[in-house]
C-alpha cells in the first residue's frame, strides 16, 4: 500500500498514475483532524480525488476523534471493497462505527497504536477483517520503529486464523521488517518514505525490489 501522505502533492494526479503503472496494490489515505493526533494530513477532498482517479482499492485510515459523527461523509465517496480503519480509543462505541462501515459494503478495520494492548480490543477482533498495527505513534511520517510492537504482532498472528482477520503493518516499514514479518503472516505493509517515496527511481522498479523481498 502506498502511503499517499508521503506523495508529491504538487503532482498528485501523476503520482497516482505512476504508482498504478508501477503495480501498487492499493492507496493508503491518512485522514488526521489535529485533535486525535497532533497533526493534519490528508483531507476528505484528497480522498475523494484519489477515489475518482483510480480503480485500485483505497485503504482509509481515520485518525480523528469520534469518527461515528462523520463516518458517512467518508463512506459516500468510497466504493464497496474499500477499507476503513478507525482507532478504538477515538470513539465511545467503536463497534457502532464498525457496523456502519460494514453496512455500507466496506471492509471494517481497526488501527492499534503502540500503547494499545491487544486485550483492550479483543472483542473488536471478532468484528473486523483487518488490523492495522502501528509500529510508530500515529500522526507523522518518518518516525523511528518501536521494537516492543513486534511482540504485539506475534500475539495477533497467533489469533488471526481463529478470529478471521488479516494483519497489516503501518510505520517505519523497512526491508528487514518485510523480510521478517511477511513470512510469518503479516498480509501487507504501508509503504512511505522509508522504502517507496523519495527514492529518485521509478515506482515500478522500487515496487519490484520490494516484492522480491517477500519470496
GROMACS elastic network, one bead per residue, 0.5 to 0.9 nm:
[ bonds ]
;  ai    aj funct       b0    kb
    1     4     6  0.89292   500
    1    24     6  0.64890   500
    1    25     6  0.58630   500
    1    27     6  0.54451   500
    1    28     6  0.57988   500
    1    58     6  0.89353   500
    1    59     6  0.79514   500
    1   188     6  0.72667   500
    1   189     6  0.61631   500
    1   191     6  0.58324   500
    1   192     6  0.87831   500
    2     5     6  0.88266   500
    2     6     6  0.84182   500
    2     7     6  0.85473   500
    2    19     6  0.78948   500
    2    24     6  0.69341   500
    2    25     6  0.80492   500
    2    26     6  0.65546   500
    2    27     6  0.50655   500
    2    28     6  0.55223   500
    2    29     6  0.84886   500
    2   189     6  0.86683   500
    2   190     6  0.59597   500
    2   191     6  0.50935   500
    2   192     6  0.65400   500
    2   196     6  0.76068   500
    2   197     6  0.86958   500
    3     6     6  0.58835   500
    3     7     6  0.73524   500
    3    27     6  0.65723   500
    3    29     6  0.64921   500
    3    30     6  0.75376   500
    3   190     6  0.59451   500
    3   191     6  0.55851   500
    3   192     6  0.51664   500
    3   193     6  0.85060   500
    3   196     6  0.87672   500
    3   197     6  0.87580   500
    4     7     6  0.50090   500
    4     8     6  0.84288   500
    4     9     6  0.89183   500
    4    12     6  0.89822   500
    4    15     6  0.88956   500
    4    16     6  0.87740   500
    4    27     6  0.66552   500
    4    28     6  0.59279   500
    4    29     6  0.58288   500
    4    30     6  0.74314   500
    4    42     6  0.82291   500
    4   191     6  0.89812   500
    4   192     6  0.77963   500
    5     8     6  0.83818   500
    5     9     6  0.84124   500
    5    28     6  0.82581   500
    5    29     6  0.69200   500
    5    30     6  0.64703   500
    5    31     6  0.89614   500
    5    41     6  0.64956   500
    5    42     6  0.63305   500
    5   141     6  0.81211   500
    5   192     6  0.81605   500
    6     9     6  0.85135   500
    6   141     6  0.74431   500
    6   192     6  0.59391   500
    6   193     6  0.64764   500
    6   197     6  0.66187   500
    6   198     6  0.86709   500
    7    10     6  0.88551   500
    7    11     6  0.84678   500
    7    12     6  0.71212   500
    7    15     6  0.67849   500
    7    16     6  0.88256   500
    7   192     6  0.83921   500
    7   193     6  0.89362   500
    7   197     6  0.67686   500
    7   198     6  0.86246   500
    8    11     6  0.56825   500
    8    12     6  0.60077   500
    8    14     6  0.89137   500
    8    15     6  0.68510   500
    8   197     6  0.88253   500
    9    13     6  0.85763   500
    9    15     6  0.82869   500
   10    13     6  0.87661   500
   11    14     6  0.53988   500
   11    15     6  0.61775   500
   11    16     6  0.88329   500
   12    16     6  0.62341   500
   12    17     6  0.86596   500
   12    50     6  0.85533   500
   13    16     6  0.53126   500
   13    17     6  0.63594   500
   13    18     6  0.86735   500
   13    49     6  0.88817   500
   13    50     6  0.81245   500
   13    53     6  0.73687   500
   14    17     6  0.50876   500
   14    18     6  0.59510   500
   14    19     6  0.84153   500
   15    18     6  0.51889   500
   15    19     6  0.60397   500
   15    20     6  0.84719   500
   16    19     6  0.52519   500
   16    20     6  0.61261   500
   16    21     6  0.86102   500
   16    27     6  0.85257   500
   16    50     6  0.74016   500
   16    53     6  0.73174   500
   16    54     6  0.73010   500
   17    20     6  0.50601   500
   17    21     6  0.60867   500
   17    22     6  0.84411   500
   17    53     6  0.81750   500
   17    54     6  0.78804   500
   18    21     6  0.50301   500
   18    22     6  0.59723   500
   18    23     6  0.86994   500
   18   202     6  0.80055   500
   18   203     6  0.67264   500
   18   204     6  0.79370   500
   19    23     6  0.64053   500
   19    24     6  0.56035   500
   19    27     6  0.89529   500
   19   202     6  0.89038   500
   19   203     6  0.60114   500
   19   204     6  0.73339   500
   20    23     6  0.52491   500
   20    24     6  0.54928   500
   20    25     6  0.79774   500
   20    26     6  0.85703   500
   20    54     6  0.78300   500
   20    56     6  0.77800   500
   20   203     6  0.89732   500
   20   204     6  0.88258   500
   21    24     6  0.76080   500
   21   203     6  0.81950   500
   21   204     6  0.69705   500
   22   202     6  0.76837   500
   22   203     6  0.52860   500
   22   205     6  0.74174   500
   22   206     6  0.83825   500
   22   207     6  0.68007   500
   22   208     6  0.82799   500
   23   203     6  0.83032   500
   23   204     6  0.65236   500
   23   207     6  0.72304   500
   23   208     6  0.84943   500
   24    27     6  0.76964   500
   24    56     6  0.83262   500
   24   203     6  0.85646   500
   24   204     6  0.83516   500
   24   207     6  0.73175   500
   25    56     6  0.68343   500
   25    57     6  0.74306   500
   26    56     6  0.55032   500
   26    58     6  0.56971   500
   26    59     6  0.67987   500
   27    50     6  0.82470   500
   27    56     6  0.72189   500
   27    57     6  0.65358   500
   27    59     6  0.58321   500
   27    60     6  0.82158   500
   27   190     6  0.89182   500
   28    57     6  0.88740   500
   28    58     6  0.60968   500
   28    60     6  0.59106   500
   28    61     6  0.72166   500
   28   190     6  0.70499   500
   28   191     6  0.87323   500
   29    42     6  0.69062   500
   29    43     6  0.88185   500
   29    46     6  0.83991   500
   29    47     6  0.65441   500
   29    50     6  0.89230   500
   29    58     6  0.71484   500
   29    59     6  0.59856   500
   29    61     6  0.59253   500
   29    62     6  0.83569   500
   30    41     6  0.64115   500
   30    42     6  0.57580   500
   30    43     6  0.82012   500
   30    47     6  0.87868   500
   30    59     6  0.85724   500
   30    60     6  0.62884   500
   30    62     6  0.64409   500
   30    63     6  0.71625   500
   30   139     6  0.88990   500
   31    40     6  0.75483   500
   31    41     6  0.58190   500
   31    43     6  0.58559   500
   31    44     6  0.74425   500
   31    47     6  0.84234   500
   31    60     6  0.73707   500
   31    61     6  0.60638   500
   31    62     6  0.50645   500
   31    63     6  0.57125   500
   31    64     6  0.71616   500
   32    35     6  0.78420   500
   32    36     6  0.74382   500
   32    37     6  0.66320   500
   32    38     6  0.83760   500
   32    39     6  0.64695   500
   32    41     6  0.52591   500
   32    42     6  0.66761   500
   32    43     6  0.75769   500
   32    61     6  0.85704   500
   32    62     6  0.66298   500
   32    64     6  0.55996   500
   32   139     6  0.73480   500
   33    36     6  0.65318   500
   33    37     6  0.69646   500
   33    38     6  0.80728   500
   33    39     6  0.69939   500
   33    40     6  0.56139   500
   33    41     6  0.77604   500
   33    43     6  0.87113   500
   33    62     6  0.87823   500
   33    63     6  0.68345   500
   33    64     6  0.52051   500
   33    65     6  0.74564   500
   34    37     6  0.54231   500
   34    40     6  0.50979   500
   34    41     6  0.84757   500
   34    63     6  0.87854   500
   34    64     6  0.77787   500
   34   139     6  0.86715   500
   35    38     6  0.59200   500
   35    39     6  0.75941   500
   35    40     6  0.87388   500
   35    63     6  0.87191   500
   35    64     6  0.68576   500
   35    65     6  0.67382   500
   36    39     6  0.85778   500
   36    63     6  0.61782   500
   36    64     6  0.51745   500
   36    65     6  0.52852   500
   36    66     6  0.89998   500
   36    90     6  0.69294   500
   36   139     6  0.87072   500
   37    40     6  0.79288   500
   37    63     6  0.66329   500
   37    64     6  0.73630   500
   37    65     6  0.88205   500
   37   138     6  0.66223   500
   37   139     6  0.52535   500
   37   140     6  0.87775   500
   38   138     6  0.88620   500
   38   139     6  0.63010   500
   38   140     6  0.85852   500
   39   139     6  0.57144   500
   39   140     6  0.71573   500
   40    43     6  0.83080   500
   40   139     6  0.78534   500
   41   139     6  0.80890   500
   41   140     6  0.85164   500
   42    45     6  0.81207   500
   42    46     6  0.59839   500
   42    47     6  0.72814   500
   43    46     6  0.50938   500
   43    47     6  0.63916   500
   43    48     6  0.86394   500
   44    47     6  0.51556   500
   44    48     6  0.61627   500
   44    49     6  0.86550   500
   44    73     6  0.79141   500
   44    74     6  0.68406   500
   44    77     6  0.88926   500
   45    49     6  0.60454   500
   45    50     6  0.86104   500
   46    49     6  0.51819   500
   46    50     6  0.63207   500
   46    51     6  0.85902   500
   47    50     6  0.52923   500
   47    51     6  0.60827   500
   47    52     6  0.86931   500
   47    58     6  0.85424   500
   47    60     6  0.80643   500
   47    74     6  0.83097   500
   47    77     6  0.81238   500
   47    78     6  0.86050   500
   48    51     6  0.50489   500
   48    52     6  0.63293   500
   48    53     6  0.86879   500
   48    74     6  0.83255   500
   48    77     6  0.59204   500
   48    78     6  0.76305   500
   49    52     6  0.52268   500
   49    53     6  0.61771   500
   49    54     6  0.89332   500
   50    54     6  0.62577   500
   50    58     6  0.83384   500
   51    54     6  0.58613   500
   51    55     6  0.73125   500
   51    56     6  0.82727   500
   51    57     6  0.82526   500
   51    58     6  0.70202   500
   51    77     6  0.73228   500
   51    78     6  0.66765   500
   51    79     6  0.81156   500
   52    55     6  0.76634   500
   52    77     6  0.87849   500
   54    57     6  0.80610   500
   54    58     6  0.89642   500
   55    58     6  0.87356   500
   56    82     6  0.89393   500
   57    79     6  0.81647   500
   57    81     6  0.69635   500
   57    82     6  0.53359   500
   57    83     6  0.77430   500
   58    78     6  0.78202   500
   58    79     6  0.83942   500
   58    81     6  0.83685   500
   58    82     6  0.50797   500
   58    83     6  0.62934   500
   58    84     6  0.83646   500
   59    82     6  0.61401   500
   59    84     6  0.61364   500
   59    85     6  0.77220   500
   60    74     6  0.88864   500
   60    82     6  0.77861   500
   60    83     6  0.59797   500
   60    85     6  0.61328   500
   60    86     6  0.87798   500
   61    83     6  0.83392   500
   61    84     6  0.60517   500
   61    86     6  0.64728   500
   61    87     6  0.86085   500
   61   109     6  0.88380   500
   61   110     6  0.87186   500
   61   111     6  0.77329   500
   61   132     6  0.88963   500
   62    65     6  0.86947   500
   62    67     6  0.72670   500
   62    84     6  0.72664   500
   62    85     6  0.59418   500
   62    86     6  0.52781   500
   62    87     6  0.72584   500
   62   111     6  0.87859   500
   63    67     6  0.83660   500
   63    85     6  0.85685   500
   63    86     6  0.68558   500
   63    87     6  0.67182   500
   63    90     6  0.79855   500
   63   111     6  0.89176   500
   63   138     6  0.78640   500
   63   139     6  0.78952   500
   64    67     6  0.60006   500
   64    86     6  0.80786   500
   64    87     6  0.80499   500
   64    90     6  0.67705   500
   65    68     6  0.87268   500
   65    69     6  0.88166   500
   65    87     6  0.86824   500
   65    89     6  0.85873   500
   65    91     6  0.66845   500
   66    69     6  0.58876   500
   66    70     6  0.77387   500
   66    71     6  0.89462   500
   66    90     6  0.54629   500
   66    92     6  0.72954   500
   66    93     6  0.89601   500
   66    94     6  0.87041   500
   67    70     6  0.54569   500
   67    71     6  0.55517   500
   67    86     6  0.72279   500
   67    87     6  0.87114   500
   67    90     6  0.72386   500
   67    91     6  0.66709   500
   67    94     6  0.86279   500
   67    97     6  0.71649   500
   68    71     6  0.50427   500
   68    72     6  0.80098   500
   68    91     6  0.73105   500
   68    93     6  0.85510   500
   68    94     6  0.78874   500
   68    96     6  0.75215   500
   68    97     6  0.51190   500
   68    98     6  0.87015   500
   68   100     6  0.82020   500
   69    72     6  0.80808   500
   69    97     6  0.88403   500
   70    73     6  0.55514   500
   70    74     6  0.72893   500
   71    74     6  0.55075   500
   71    75     6  0.62364   500
   71    76     6  0.88050   500
   71    97     6  0.73859   500
   71   100     6  0.77862   500
   71   101     6  0.79734   500
   72    76     6  0.59186   500
   72    77     6  0.87043   500
   72   100     6  0.82390   500
   72   101     6  0.87589   500
   72   104     6  0.89944   500
   73    76     6  0.59705   500
   73    77     6  0.73526   500
   74    77     6  0.56954   500
   74    78     6  0.67124   500
   74    84     6  0.89957   500
   75    78     6  0.51969   500
   75    79     6  0.78243   500
   75    84     6  0.85221   500
   75   100     6  0.88599   500
   75   101     6  0.73206   500
   75   104     6  0.69548   500
   75   106     6  0.80342   500
   76    79     6  0.79951   500
   76   104     6  0.83991   500
   78    81     6  0.86143   500
   78    82     6  0.65413   500
   78    83     6  0.88635   500
   78   106     6  0.80961   500
   79    82     6  0.57010   500
   79   104     6  0.87704   500
   79   105     6  0.77687   500
   79   106     6  0.71864   500
   80    83     6  0.85846   500
   80   104     6  0.72903   500
   80   106     6  0.51130   500
   80   107     6  0.79624   500
   81   105     6  0.65908   500
   81   106     6  0.50832   500
   81   107     6  0.59754   500
   82   105     6  0.82579   500
   82   106     6  0.53169   500
   82   107     6  0.60447   500
   82   108     6  0.89423   500
   83   101     6  0.85662   500
   83   106     6  0.56829   500
   83   108     6  0.60851   500
   83   109     6  0.68669   500
   83   130     6  0.82719   500
   84    98     6  0.86514   500
   84   101     6  0.70697   500
   84   106     6  0.69311   500
   84   107     6  0.62937   500
   84   108     6  0.55908   500
   84   109     6  0.58373   500
   84   110     6  0.80467   500
   85    98     6  0.85989   500
   85   107     6  0.85253   500
   85   108     6  0.63350   500
   85   111     6  0.59387   500
   85   130     6  0.80640   500
   85   131     6  0.80526   500
   85   132     6  0.75617   500
   86    89     6  0.87702   500
   86    90     6  0.76709   500
   86    91     6  0.84846   500
   86    94     6  0.78909   500
   86    97     6  0.81925   500
   86    98     6  0.79872   500
   86   108     6  0.83773   500
   86   109     6  0.65131   500
   86   111     6  0.59100   500
   86   112     6  0.89314   500
   87    90     6  0.54747   500
   87    91     6  0.74034   500
   87    94     6  0.80294   500
   87   109     6  0.88183   500
   87   110     6  0.56901   500
   87   111     6  0.51209   500
   87   112     6  0.66153   500
   87   113     6  0.79589   500
   88    91     6  0.57943   500
   88    92     6  0.80936   500
   88    93     6  0.81000   500
   88    94     6  0.55486   500
   88    95     6  0.85113   500
   88   110     6  0.67785   500
   88   111     6  0.75120   500
   88   112     6  0.78298   500
   88   121     6  0.74386   500
   88   124     6  0.86424   500
   89    92     6  0.75642   500
   89    94     6  0.80605   500
   89   116     6  0.86637   500
   90    94     6  0.79426   500
   91    94     6  0.52276   500
   91    95     6  0.89330   500
   91    97     6  0.81711   500
   93    96     6  0.56858   500
   93    97     6  0.71691   500
   94    97     6  0.51911   500
   94    98     6  0.62835   500
   94    99     6  0.86673   500
   94   124     6  0.82610   500
   95    99     6  0.61267   500
   95   100     6  0.87332   500
   95   124     6  0.69089   500
   95   127     6  0.78948   500
   96    99     6  0.51056   500
   96   100     6  0.64757   500
   96   101     6  0.88904   500
   97   100     6  0.51427   500
   97   101     6  0.64869   500
   97   102     6  0.88193   500
   98   101     6  0.50670   500
   98   102     6  0.62836   500
   98   103     6  0.86807   500
   98   107     6  0.89734   500
   98   108     6  0.57922   500
   98   109     6  0.75249   500
   98   110     6  0.85740   500
   98   124     6  0.88193   500
   98   127     6  0.77617   500
   98   128     6  0.75478   500
   99   102     6  0.50056   500
   99   103     6  0.60745   500
   99   104     6  0.85818   500
   99   108     6  0.79953   500
   99   127     6  0.85493   500
  100   103     6  0.51411   500
  100   104     6  0.62590   500
  100   105     6  0.88883   500
  100   106     6  0.88779   500
  100   108     6  0.89520   500
  101   104     6  0.52738   500
  101   105     6  0.66969   500
  101   106     6  0.54354   500
  101   107     6  0.68520   500
  101   108     6  0.58521   500
  101   109     6  0.89489   500
  102   105     6  0.52672   500
  102   106     6  0.54148   500
  102   107     6  0.63088   500
  102   108     6  0.60990   500
  103   106     6  0.74219   500
  104   107     6  0.89487   500
  107   128     6  0.76783   500
  107   129     6  0.65300   500
  107   130     6  0.76315   500
  108   127     6  0.77459   500
  108   128     6  0.50906   500
  108   129     6  0.58815   500
  108   130     6  0.66613   500
  108   131     6  0.89504   500
  109   125     6  0.88598   500
  109   127     6  0.85008   500
  109   128     6  0.50998   500
  109   129     6  0.59425   500
  109   131     6  0.55865   500
  109   132     6  0.72063   500
  109   165     6  0.89708   500
  110   121     6  0.88119   500
  110   124     6  0.80049   500
  110   125     6  0.83259   500
  110   128     6  0.69483   500
  110   129     6  0.87082   500
  110   130     6  0.67299   500
  110   131     6  0.52324   500
  110   132     6  0.61564   500
  110   133     6  0.85339   500
  111   130     6  0.86114   500
  111   131     6  0.59011   500
  111   133     6  0.58671   500
  111   134     6  0.68262   500
  112   115     6  0.80565   500
  112   116     6  0.59434   500
  112   117     6  0.79248   500
  112   118     6  0.81063   500
  112   121     6  0.84355   500
  112   131     6  0.72809   500
  112   132     6  0.61990   500
  112   133     6  0.50711   500
  112   134     6  0.58040   500
  112   135     6  0.89416   500
  113   116     6  0.51601   500
  113   117     6  0.82973   500
  113   132     6  0.88125   500
  113   133     6  0.67237   500
  113   134     6  0.51244   500
  113   135     6  0.74840   500
  113   136     6  0.75054   500
  113   137     6  0.63322   500
  113   138     6  0.70291   500
  114   117     6  0.78941   500
  114   133     6  0.77363   500
  114   134     6  0.59012   500
  114   135     6  0.60875   500
  114   136     6  0.63545   500
  114   137     6  0.62137   500
  114   138     6  0.86961   500
  114   146     6  0.75223   500
  114   148     6  0.80943   500
  114   149     6  0.61313   500
  114   152     6  0.86606   500
  115   137     6  0.82439   500
  115   149     6  0.87850   500
  116   119     6  0.85030   500
  116   120     6  0.71703   500
  116   121     6  0.82591   500
  117   120     6  0.56383   500
  117   121     6  0.72926   500
  117   152     6  0.76618   500
  118   121     6  0.55474   500
  118   122     6  0.61606   500
  118   152     6  0.70391   500
  118   155     6  0.79365   500
  118   156     6  0.75171   500
  119   122     6  0.51651   500
  119   123     6  0.85850   500
  120   123     6  0.80645   500
  120   124     6  0.88947   500
  121   124     6  0.53822   500
  121   125     6  0.64688   500
  122   125     6  0.53087   500
  122   126     6  0.73447   500
  123   126     6  0.55712   500
  123   127     6  0.73230   500
  124   127     6  0.51074   500
  124   128     6  0.62723   500
  125   128     6  0.55158   500
  125   129     6  0.78300   500
  125   130     6  0.85072   500
  125   131     6  0.78878   500
  125   160     6  0.85315   500
  125   163     6  0.65576   500
  125   164     6  0.82389   500
  125   165     6  0.71901   500
  126   129     6  0.82755   500
  126   163     6  0.55352   500
  126   164     6  0.74092   500
  126   165     6  0.80122   500
  127   163     6  0.85104   500
  127   164     6  0.88976   500
  127   165     6  0.86504   500
  128   131     6  0.73143   500
  128   163     6  0.89622   500
  128   164     6  0.82671   500
  128   165     6  0.65137   500
  128   166     6  0.89420   500
  129   163     6  0.88894   500
  129   164     6  0.66645   500
  129   166     6  0.61635   500
  129   167     6  0.88037   500
  130   164     6  0.88370   500
  130   165     6  0.52600   500
  130   167     6  0.59328   500
  130   168     6  0.72103   500
  131   156     6  0.88917   500
  131   165     6  0.69176   500
  131   166     6  0.61467   500
  131   168     6  0.60627   500
  131   169     6  0.85605   500
  132   166     6  0.86196   500
  132   167     6  0.61166   500
  132   169     6  0.58597   500
  132   170     6  0.64933   500
  133   136     6  0.89311   500
  133   149     6  0.81386   500
  133   152     6  0.84979   500
  133   153     6  0.73948   500
  133   167     6  0.71476   500
  133   168     6  0.60943   500
  133   169     6  0.52089   500
  133   170     6  0.59697   500
  133   171     6  0.85166   500
  134   137     6  0.67340   500
  134   138     6  0.70527   500
  134   149     6  0.78918   500
  134   168     6  0.87665   500
  134   169     6  0.64652   500
  134   171     6  0.59969   500
  135   138     6  0.87294   500
  135   144     6  0.84848   500
  135   145     6  0.57099   500
  135   146     6  0.58075   500
  135   147     6  0.78431   500
  135   148     6  0.86530   500
  135   149     6  0.58272   500
  135   150     6  0.81138   500
  135   169     6  0.71091   500
  135   170     6  0.60979   500
  135   171     6  0.52338   500
  135   172     6  0.69244   500
  135   173     6  0.83687   500
  136   139     6  0.89428   500
  136   140     6  0.88603   500
  136   143     6  0.63929   500
  136   144     6  0.65793   500
  136   145     6  0.55671   500
  136   146     6  0.59091   500
  136   149     6  0.85013   500
  136   170     6  0.77130   500
  136   171     6  0.54693   500
  136   172     6  0.70071   500
  137   140     6  0.78850   500
  137   143     6  0.79445   500
  137   145     6  0.89915   500
  137   146     6  0.85057   500
  137   171     6  0.82921   500
  138   141     6  0.84023   500
  138   171     6  0.82732   500
  140   143     6  0.68772   500
  141   171     6  0.74294   500
  141   172     6  0.80267   500
  141   192     6  0.74530   500
  141   193     6  0.73729   500
  142   171     6  0.78070   500
  142   172     6  0.65368   500
  142   192     6  0.79847   500
  142   193     6  0.64835   500
  142   194     6  0.71265   500
  143   171     6  0.73116   500
  143   172     6  0.62671   500
  144   171     6  0.82355   500
  144   172     6  0.61928   500
  145   149     6  0.83983   500
  145   171     6  0.71274   500
  145   172     6  0.55128   500
  145   173     6  0.81469   500
  146   149     6  0.60080   500
  146   150     6  0.82681   500
  146   172     6  0.89770   500
  147   150     6  0.59562   500
  147   151     6  0.82481   500
  148   151     6  0.58156   500
  148   152     6  0.72890   500
  149   152     6  0.51381   500
  149   153     6  0.64399   500
  149   154     6  0.88083   500
  150   153     6  0.51231   500
  150   154     6  0.62937   500
  150   155     6  0.87694   500
  151   154     6  0.50334   500
  151   155     6  0.63303   500
  151   156     6  0.87327   500
  152   155     6  0.51228   500
  152   156     6  0.62655   500
  152   157     6  0.86161   500
  153   156     6  0.50278   500
  153   157     6  0.60348   500
  153   158     6  0.86823   500
  153   167     6  0.80848   500
  153   169     6  0.89666   500
  153   181     6  0.87317   500
  153   186     6  0.83468   500
  154   157     6  0.51158   500
  154   158     6  0.64928   500
  154   184     6  0.85467   500
  155   158     6  0.53182   500
  155   159     6  0.67785   500
  156   159     6  0.51543   500
  156   160     6  0.60659   500
  156   167     6  0.76781   500
  157   160     6  0.54008   500
  157   161     6  0.79205   500
  157   166     6  0.86149   500
  157   167     6  0.75268   500
  157   184     6  0.76831   500
  157   185     6  0.67314   500
  157   186     6  0.75967   500
  158   161     6  0.74527   500
  158   162     6  0.84124   500
  159   162     6  0.56383   500
  159   163     6  0.61952   500
  159   164     6  0.82442   500
  159   165     6  0.85356   500
  160   163     6  0.52339   500
  160   164     6  0.54158   500
  160   165     6  0.51949   500
  160   166     6  0.64214   500
  160   167     6  0.77401   500
  161   164     6  0.50766   500
  161   165     6  0.69582   500
  161   166     6  0.84640   500
  162   165     6  0.84243   500
  166   185     6  0.84241   500
  166   186     6  0.72530   500
  166   187     6  0.62311   500
  166   188     6  0.86517   500
  167   185     6  0.76444   500
  167   186     6  0.51483   500
  167   187     6  0.56332   500
  167   188     6  0.71241   500
  168   186     6  0.58324   500
  168   187     6  0.56895   500
  168   189     6  0.56295   500
  168   190     6  0.75734   500
  169   173     6  0.73757   500
  169   186     6  0.72403   500
  169   187     6  0.82453   500
  169   188     6  0.63733   500
  169   190     6  0.61080   500
  170   173     6  0.68127   500
  170   188     6  0.89690   500
  170   189     6  0.62004   500
  170   190     6  0.50427   500
  170   191     6  0.77483   500
  170   192     6  0.89846   500
  171   174     6  0.89264   500
  171   189     6  0.85625   500
  171   190     6  0.69703   500
  171   191     6  0.79297   500
  171   192     6  0.77553   500
  171   194     6  0.88371   500
  172   177     6  0.88113   500
  172   190     6  0.88665   500
  172   191     6  0.83168   500
  172   192     6  0.77015   500
  172   193     6  0.81443   500
  172   194     6  0.61986   500
  172   195     6  0.87747   500
  173   176     6  0.82752   500
  173   177     6  0.62527   500
  173   178     6  0.73095   500
  173   189     6  0.69726   500
  173   190     6  0.70124   500
  173   191     6  0.63568   500
  173   192     6  0.74387   500
  173   193     6  0.87171   500
  173   194     6  0.62454   500
  173   195     6  0.70507   500
  174   177     6  0.54217   500
  174   178     6  0.67297   500
  174   179     6  0.89062   500
  174   191     6  0.85400   500
  174   194     6  0.59322   500
  174   195     6  0.61585   500
  175   178     6  0.52689   500
  175   179     6  0.62235   500
  175   180     6  0.86782   500
  175   194     6  0.87134   500
  175   195     6  0.73503   500
  175   210     6  0.73313   500
  175   213     6  0.71764   500
  176   180     6  0.61228   500
  176   181     6  0.85639   500
  176   213     6  0.87149   500
  177   180     6  0.51430   500
  177   181     6  0.59104   500
  177   182     6  0.79461   500
  178   181     6  0.53545   500
  178   182     6  0.53127   500
  178   183     6  0.81817   500
  178   186     6  0.84819   500
  178   188     6  0.87962   500
  178   189     6  0.76283   500
  178   210     6  0.84210   500
  178   213     6  0.69555   500
  178   214     6  0.67693   500
  179   182     6  0.60824   500
  179   183     6  0.70706   500
  179   213     6  0.59376   500
  179   214     6  0.60588   500
  179   215     6  0.87132   500
  180   183     6  0.65380   500
  180   184     6  0.71143   500
  180   214     6  0.89802   500
  181   185     6  0.64638   500
  181   186     6  0.56866   500
  181   187     6  0.88364   500
  182   185     6  0.53430   500
  182   187     6  0.65577   500
  182   188     6  0.75660   500
  182   189     6  0.87815   500
  182   213     6  0.89465   500
  182   214     6  0.62589   500
  183   186     6  0.73293   500
  183   214     6  0.70606   500
  183   215     6  0.83519   500
  186   189     6  0.79118   500
  191   194     6  0.72097   500
  191   195     6  0.61818   500
  191   196     6  0.57402   500
  191   197     6  0.79492   500
  192   195     6  0.61196   500
  192   196     6  0.55023   500
  192   197     6  0.58147   500
  192   198     6  0.89189   500
  193   196     6  0.57885   500
  193   198     6  0.63577   500
  193   199     6  0.83022   500
  194   197     6  0.72946   500
  194   198     6  0.85801   500
  195   198     6  0.83606   500
  195   199     6  0.76157   500
  195   206     6  0.78460   500
  195   207     6  0.89662   500
  195   210     6  0.80636   500
  196   199     6  0.65739   500
  196   203     6  0.71957   500
  196   206     6  0.64780   500
  196   207     6  0.74281   500
  196   210     6  0.87485   500
  197   200     6  0.81117   500
  197   201     6  0.89783   500
  197   203     6  0.81754   500
  198   201     6  0.80596   500
  199   202     6  0.81373   500
  199   203     6  0.85402   500
  199   206     6  0.79402   500
  200   203     6  0.89056   500
  201   204     6  0.83523   500
  201   205     6  0.68567   500
  201   206     6  0.68024   500
  202   205     6  0.54755   500
  202   206     6  0.65366   500
  202   207     6  0.87732   500
  203   206     6  0.50317   500
  203   207     6  0.59476   500
  203   208     6  0.84101   500
  204   207     6  0.52622   500
  204   208     6  0.61242   500
  204   209     6  0.87069   500
  205   208     6  0.51584   500
  205   209     6  0.63421   500
  205   210     6  0.87517   500
  206   209     6  0.52174   500
  206   210     6  0.63164   500
  206   211     6  0.87870   500
  207   211     6  0.61139   500
  207   212     6  0.86074   500
  208   211     6  0.51993   500
  208   212     6  0.63306   500
  208   213     6  0.89654   500
  209   212     6  0.52677   500
  209   213     6  0.67876   500
  210   213     6  0.53275   500
  210   214     6  0.74115   500
  211   214     6  0.56424   500
  211   215     6  0.73542   500
  212   215     6  0.56486   500
